[in-house]
Amino acid sequence: MAKTRIGILGYGNLGKGVELACRQNDDMELVAVFTRRDPAGVKPLTEGVAVRSADDLAAHADDIDVLVLCGGSANDLPEQTPSCAALFNVVDSFDTHANIPDHFARVDAAAREGGKVAIISAGWDPGMFSLARLYATSILPDGADYTFWGRGVSQGHSDAIRRIDGVADARQYTVPVPAALEAVRSGENPQLTTRQKHTRECYVVAEQGADKAAIEKAIVEMPNYFADYDTTVTFVTQEELDRDHAGIPHGGSVIRSGATGEAGEHRHVVEFSLKLDSNPEFTGSVLAACARAVHRMSQEGQTGCKTLFDVPPAYLSAASAEELRAHLL
C-alpha cells in the first residue's frame, strides 16, 4: 500500500498532534517537519523524520503529498496557506469564522493556479461542528441552530493573546453560560446574543515591566476574538500558569431545535457534542483525515480549495467502500 507522505509546517502543540495522528494511521508517513525555529533544536517523536527550515519549503515540493499547516489563524495561516497552496496540496485549521470566505477565495485562487488541492478550516469547529449544523438544518428546516464551545482552552484565542506586546504567555478558556445551554436543550428556542451564550476567561503572564492595563484593554477590545463577549483577564505568574493551566482540554455542542408536522406540533432536538482531553491532538487527528481526502482528490485531478462540506465522507477513511458498507452503514 502506497502511503500518503505528510509534511508538517509548524511544530507546536498542533504540529505534534498531527504527528501523533500519522503514527496511528498505517496509510500515512510523516516525512518532514518544517519550522521557523532552528531545525537543530526541533526533535520529532518519530525516528527518521527530517527537520528543515521553513525557508526551504519550495525545494521539497516533490517529496510531500500533503503539507499540513499548523500555524495560528490570527497571523500565520492568512499568509501561509495561499503561499503554500501554490506549491503543495495543503490542509489548514483556519478558525476565524468571520474571515473564512475571504480566506477561501485567496487559497482557491492559489491552489487552482498551482494545480493543487486545499482543504481549509478543518478541525472540530469549524469542521466537524460545521457538518453537524449542515446535517441538522437540512433535516429540520423549521428550527434554530445553537453552538456552545467549552469549557475549554482555545488555541487560536490563546495564540492571539500571546501576540500582544508585553505578553509572555497566556491561556484562554471559552465557557458556556449554563442558563443559556439549559434553555436550548429544553427546546425553548431562545433568542441569544453572542454575549449571552459564552464568557471568556483569560489567564495572562505579563513580561517584566509590561503595561498590564494596556494588555487588558487590547484583549477585551480585540475584534472577532473578545470584543463581543464578557471577558475577564487575570494576570498570573508563569509558575501559576504552568501549574494550574497546563492541559489543553476543550469541547462543546451543536444543537438544532426544530419542529415537524402540519402546525409544527412535534418538537425535535438534535445535539452533537465533543469532550476532548487534548484539543490539539484531536484537531491534529481531523487534519490527518483531511490530508487523506486531499491526496485522493488530487489523484483524481481535482484542484482548488475545499471545505469539509465538499469532501465525500468516505474519502476521510482509510477503509474501503466495501468495508464501510459492511461495518459502519
N, C-alpha and C positions, 0 to 999 in steps of 0.2 A: 504494500500500500504506500503510495507516494504521500509524503507528509507535507502539510502546509508550513512553509518556512516563515516564521514570525520574527519581526523586528520590533523592538520597543524603543520609543523616544521618550526619555524621562524616567529615571529610576527612583522615584519617591514611593510613597505608600501605594499608589495606584499601579505604578510600573511593577512593583513587587507582586501585587495581586494578580496582574496578567501573567507574570512568570509562573506563579503557583498554579494558575489555571492551565497553562500549557503543560505543566508536569502531570496534570490529571487527565489529559486528552491524548490518546495514543496516536491520533492523526495529525498532531501538531509538533513542531520542533522549533524551539527558540534558538535562533542562530546569532542574534546580535542585540546588544543594548547600546543605544546612543545617548550620550549625556553632555550637558553643558559644563559639567564639572571636569576635573582632571580624571581622565579614564583610569589612571593608575590607582585612584582611590575608591573605585567602584568595584565591588566584589559580588557578582550574582550568585545565587544559591545553586544554579545549575552548572555542573562542570563542563568546560569546553566552550562556553558561550563567550564570544568576542565582545569586548567593551571598546567602543570607538567614540571619538569626538563627534558631537552633533554637526560640526562643521564639515565632516566627511560624508554626510548622508548621500549626496548625489553620486559619489564614487561607488556606492554599493547597491544601486537600484536593481541590478540584475541578480543580486544574492537573496532577495527577500520577496516573498509572495504577497505579504500584507504587513504594513507598518502600523502598529498600534500607538496612537498618540496619547501620552499620559500627562500632559501639562494642564494648567489651570484655565478655566473658562474666562477669567477676567482679563488676562493679558497674554497668555500663551497661544491658545487654540485659535483665536481670531486671525492670527498671522500664520501660525504653523500649519494648520490644516489645508488652507488653499495652496500654500507653497509646496507642501509635501504631496498633495493630491495630483500635482502636475507630473510627478515622478514615480509615485508608488500607488498601489491600492492601499487605502487607509481606512481606519476606524477611529472615531473620537467619541468623547463623552461630554461634548459641549452642553452645558446645562443652564445657560441664561435664557429662560423661556422667551422673553420678550424679543430677543435678538436672533432667534432661530431662523426665521425667514430670510434675513439678510445673510446670515452665515451660510445657509443652504445655497443661496444664489451664487455666492462667491466661490464656494467649494465646487459646485456643479460646473461652473464655467471652467475652472482649472482642471477638473477631472476629465471633462469632455475634450478639452484641448490636448491633454496628455494621453487620452485613450485609456483612462483608469476608472476604477470604481471606488466610491467612498460611501461609507455609512457614518452619518453624524448623529450626535445626541443619543448614543447608545448607552444604556445604563438601566437604572430602575425608575428614575423619573428625572428627565424624560427617558422613555424607553419602555420598560415593562408596564409601568403605570399608564403610559400613553395607549398601549394596546388594550389594557383593561377598560379605559374610557371609550375607546373606539368600539369594542365589542358590546359594552353595556348600552351605549347610546344608540347603536344600530338596532339592538333588540328591544329597547324600551324608549322609543322616540318621544313619548309623552312623559317627561320627568326632568330631574335636575341632577347635575354632577357635583360631587364634592371630593376634594383631595386633601388629606391630612398627612403631614410629614412629622415623624419623630414620635417620642422624644429621642433625638439623636444628634450626632455630630455631623454637620455639613462640611465636607471637604472644601467645596468651592467657596463657601462663605468664610470659612476659616482662612483659606488662602487669600481671599480679598482683604481681610483684616491685616494679615501679615505683610501685605504690600504697602500699608500705610506707613509714612515716615514716622520713626520713633517706636515702632512695634517690633519687639524681638521674637515673640511667639504668641499664638492665640488658638483658642478652640471656641467654636460657636455651636450652640445647641438650638435646634428648632423644636418647639414644644406646642402640641395641640392644646387648645382651650377645652377643658373637659366638658363644659356645658354645651358647647357647640357640637362636639362629637356625639354626645348623647342625643341631642335634638335631631341630628341627621339619621342616626341609627334607628330612631323610633319612627321614622317616616314622616316627620313634621314638615319637611321641605322648607327649612328656614331660609330667609334671605340674609346672607352673611357677607360682611365686608372682609377684605384681607386681614385687617387688624383684629376682627372678631374671631377669626379661626385659629391664629397662631400667635405666639410670642417668640421672641428671640433672646437667648441668653449668651452673652459674650464674656469669656474669661481671657484677659489680656495681660501679657508680660511686656511692660514698657522698658525701653532702653534707658540706661542711666542718664538722668537729666532731661528726659523727654517731656514734652508738654502734654500731660495726661488729659487736660481739658480739651486741647485741640484734637487729640486722638479720639476721645469720646464723641466729639462733635462730628468728626469725619465718618465715624461708624454710623451713628444714628441718622445721619443725613444722606448716606450713600444710596443713590437711586438703584432700583432693581434688586437690591440686597436687603436694606434695613429701613429705608425711609417710610415704607408703608406698614410697618409693624411697631408694636410696643416693644422696645429693645432696651435691655438692661446691660450695662457694661460694668464688669467687676475686674479691678486690677489685682493681680496676684503675682507672687514670685515664681521664678522658673521651677523651683523645687515644689511649690504647691501645685503648679500645673502638671508637672510630671507625676506627682503622687496621686492627685485626685481626678485627672482627666487624661490618662494615658491611653485608654481604649478609644476605638472609633466605631461605636455601635450606631445603628440607625434603623429606619423602617417607616411604616406608615400604612395608610389605607386609601384606596379609591372606592368611593361609594356612589352608586346610582340608585336614586329613589324614583320609581316610576309607577305608572298605572296602566291597566288594560281594561277592556270591557266597553260596553256601549256608552256608559257615562263615567268611565274611569273608576268604577266601584271596587276594582280589585287592585290592591297595592302590592308592590314588589320592591324589595331592597336587595341589590347586588353589591357584594363587598369583596374586594381583592386586597389582601394585606400581606405585608412582609415584616419580619422581625429578624434583624441582621446583627450578628455579633461583630462582624467586621464589614463596614461599608466598602472600603477599597478592595477587599478580597472578593466580595460579591459582585461589585461593579466590574472588577477585572475579569470575572467569570463570564459576565454578559458580553464584554468586549471580545473575549476569546471566541465565544459562539458566533458573534457577528463577523469576526475575522474569517471563520469558516465559510459563512454565507458570502462574504465579499469575494473570496477566492473562487467559489463556484460561479458566481455571476460573471466574474472576469473571464473565467474559462469558457463561458457561453458567448463571450463577445460583447457583453453589456458595458456601457460606460456611463459616467455621470454620477451625481450624488443621490443617495437613497437615505430613507429613514426606516425604522422598523415597520412602518406601515407598508413599505414596498417589498419587504422580504418574505417570501413564502416560508411558513413555519418550518417545513421540512429541511430547508437549507441551513437552519441553525443547528441541526442534529447531525451527529456522526453516524447515526443509524441509517440503514437503507429504507426505501419506501416500504418494502415488504415487511421489514422489522417493525416499522412504526405502525403499520396497519394491524399487525399481529399482536402488539404489546401495549400500544398507547391509545388506539382508537376504540 
